[in-house]
């Protein structure tokens, strides 16, 4: 799941966020990837109670 956010006119981004224990973990993909490249790691840390953000 994710949330669609607007960065500026005509530019939108799908992100995932789960609140939890700090410090937050931020998973950023590069190149031709997408937010699902980090899905396993994101889901693992969420189950551990960590704050996580997948961009």
Rosetta constraint file for C-alpha pairs under 8 A:
AtomPair CA 1 CA 16 HARMONIC 6.66 0.50
AtomPair CA 2 CA 14 HARMONIC 6.00 0.50
AtomPair CA 2 CA 15 HARMONIC 5.15 0.50
AtomPair CA 2 CA 16 HARMONIC 4.45 0.50
AtomPair CA 2 CA 17 HARMONIC 7.36 0.50
AtomPair CA 3 CA 14 HARMONIC 5.45 0.50
AtomPair CA 3 CA 15 HARMONIC 5.30 0.50
AtomPair CA 3 CA 16 HARMONIC 6.17 0.50
AtomPair CA 4 CA 12 HARMONIC 6.59 0.50
AtomPair CA 4 CA 13 HARMONIC 5.58 0.50
AtomPair CA 4 CA 14 HARMONIC 4.41 0.50
AtomPair CA 4 CA 15 HARMONIC 6.39 0.50
AtomPair CA 5 CA 12 HARMONIC 5.58 0.50
AtomPair CA 5 CA 13 HARMONIC 5.33 0.50
AtomPair CA 5 CA 14 HARMONIC 6.31 0.50
AtomPair CA 5 CA 15 HARMONIC 7.35 0.50
AtomPair CA 6 CA 10 HARMONIC 7.86 0.50
AtomPair CA 6 CA 11 HARMONIC 6.06 0.50
AtomPair CA 6 CA 12 HARMONIC 4.39 0.50
AtomPair CA 6 CA 13 HARMONIC 6.38 0.50
AtomPair CA 7 CA 11 HARMONIC 5.59 0.50
AtomPair CA 7 CA 12 HARMONIC 5.70 0.50
AtomPair CA 7 CA 13 HARMONIC 7.12 0.50
AtomPair CA 8 CA 12 HARMONIC 7.26 0.50
AtomPair CA 13 CA 55 HARMONIC 7.91 0.50
AtomPair CA 14 CA 35 HARMONIC 7.97 0.50
AtomPair CA 14 CA 55 HARMONIC 7.06 0.50
AtomPair CA 15 CA 35 HARMONIC 7.33 0.50
AtomPair CA 15 CA 53 HARMONIC 7.31 0.50
AtomPair CA 15 CA 54 HARMONIC 5.67 0.50
AtomPair CA 15 CA 55 HARMONIC 4.88 0.50
AtomPair CA 16 CA 52 HARMONIC 7.95 0.50
AtomPair CA 16 CA 53 HARMONIC 5.55 0.50
AtomPair CA 16 CA 54 HARMONIC 4.83 0.50
AtomPair CA 16 CA 55 HARMONIC 6.60 0.50
AtomPair CA 17 CA 51 HARMONIC 7.74 0.50
AtomPair CA 17 CA 52 HARMONIC 5.80 0.50
AtomPair CA 17 CA 53 HARMONIC 4.45 0.50
AtomPair CA 17 CA 54 HARMONIC 6.39 0.50
AtomPair CA 18 CA 46 HARMONIC 6.87 0.50
AtomPair CA 18 CA 50 HARMONIC 7.98 0.50
AtomPair CA 18 CA 51 HARMONIC 5.61 0.50
AtomPair CA 18 CA 52 HARMONIC 5.32 0.50
AtomPair CA 18 CA 53 HARMONIC 6.50 0.50
AtomPair CA 19 CA 50 HARMONIC 7.18 0.50
AtomPair CA 19 CA 51 HARMONIC 4.57 0.50
AtomPair CA 19 CA 52 HARMONIC 6.65 0.50
AtomPair CA 20 CA 24 HARMONIC 7.78 0.50
AtomPair CA 20 CA 46 HARMONIC 7.59 0.50
AtomPair CA 20 CA 49 HARMONIC 5.35 0.50
AtomPair CA 20 CA 50 HARMONIC 4.61 0.50
AtomPair CA 20 CA 51 HARMONIC 3.91 0.50
AtomPair CA 20 CA 52 HARMONIC 7.40 0.50
AtomPair CA 21 CA 49 HARMONIC 6.06 0.50
AtomPair CA 21 CA 50 HARMONIC 4.60 0.50
AtomPair CA 21 CA 51 HARMONIC 5.27 0.50
AtomPair CA 22 CA 50 HARMONIC 6.56 0.50
AtomPair CA 22 CA 51 HARMONIC 5.99 0.50
AtomPair CA 23 CA 50 HARMONIC 7.71 0.50
AtomPair CA 23 CA 51 HARMONIC 6.93 0.50
AtomPair CA 24 CA 50 HARMONIC 6.76 0.50
AtomPair CA 24 CA 51 HARMONIC 4.61 0.50
AtomPair CA 24 CA 52 HARMONIC 5.44 0.50
AtomPair CA 24 CA 53 HARMONIC 7.35 0.50
AtomPair CA 25 CA 50 HARMONIC 7.49 0.50
AtomPair CA 25 CA 51 HARMONIC 6.20 0.50
AtomPair CA 25 CA 52 HARMONIC 4.71 0.50
AtomPair CA 25 CA 53 HARMONIC 6.21 0.50
AtomPair CA 26 CA 52 HARMONIC 5.88 0.50
AtomPair CA 26 CA 53 HARMONIC 4.77 0.50
AtomPair CA 26 CA 54 HARMONIC 5.92 0.50
AtomPair CA 26 CA 55 HARMONIC 7.45 0.50
AtomPair CA 27 CA 35 HARMONIC 7.98 0.50
AtomPair CA 27 CA 38 HARMONIC 6.45 0.50
AtomPair CA 27 CA 42 HARMONIC 7.41 0.50
AtomPair CA 27 CA 52 HARMONIC 7.73 0.50
AtomPair CA 27 CA 53 HARMONIC 6.21 0.50
AtomPair CA 27 CA 54 HARMONIC 4.80 0.50
AtomPair CA 27 CA 55 HARMONIC 6.18 0.50
AtomPair CA 28 CA 35 HARMONIC 7.30 0.50
AtomPair CA 28 CA 38 HARMONIC 7.87 0.50
AtomPair CA 28 CA 54 HARMONIC 6.33 0.50
AtomPair CA 28 CA 55 HARMONIC 5.24 0.50
AtomPair CA 29 CA 33 HARMONIC 5.74 0.50
AtomPair CA 29 CA 34 HARMONIC 6.02 0.50
AtomPair CA 29 CA 35 HARMONIC 6.38 0.50
AtomPair CA 29 CA 37 HARMONIC 6.73 0.50
AtomPair CA 29 CA 38 HARMONIC 7.47 0.50
AtomPair CA 29 CA 55 HARMONIC 7.10 0.50
AtomPair CA 30 CA 34 HARMONIC 7.65 0.50
AtomPair CA 33 CA 37 HARMONIC 6.44 0.50
AtomPair CA 35 CA 39 HARMONIC 7.07 0.50
AtomPair CA 35 CA 54 HARMONIC 6.08 0.50
AtomPair CA 35 CA 55 HARMONIC 5.69 0.50
AtomPair CA 38 CA 42 HARMONIC 5.94 0.50
AtomPair CA 38 CA 54 HARMONIC 7.45 0.50
AtomPair CA 39 CA 43 HARMONIC 6.04 0.50
AtomPair CA 40 CA 44 HARMONIC 6.12 0.50
AtomPair CA 41 CA 45 HARMONIC 6.30 0.50
AtomPair CA 42 CA 46 HARMONIC 6.20 0.50
AtomPair CA 42 CA 52 HARMONIC 6.60 0.50
AtomPair CA 42 CA 53 HARMONIC 7.72 0.50
AtomPair CA 42 CA 54 HARMONIC 7.07 0.50
AtomPair CA 43 CA 47 HARMONIC 6.26 0.50
AtomPair CA 44 CA 48 HARMONIC 6.47 0.50
AtomPair CA 45 CA 49 HARMONIC 6.51 0.50
AtomPair CA 45 CA 50 HARMONIC 5.46 0.50
AtomPair CA 45 CA 51 HARMONIC 7.72 0.50
AtomPair CA 45 CA 52 HARMONIC 7.11 0.50
AtomPair CA 46 CA 50 HARMONIC 5.29 0.50
AtomPair CA 46 CA 51 HARMONIC 6.72 0.50
AtomPair CA 46 CA 52 HARMONIC 6.52 0.50
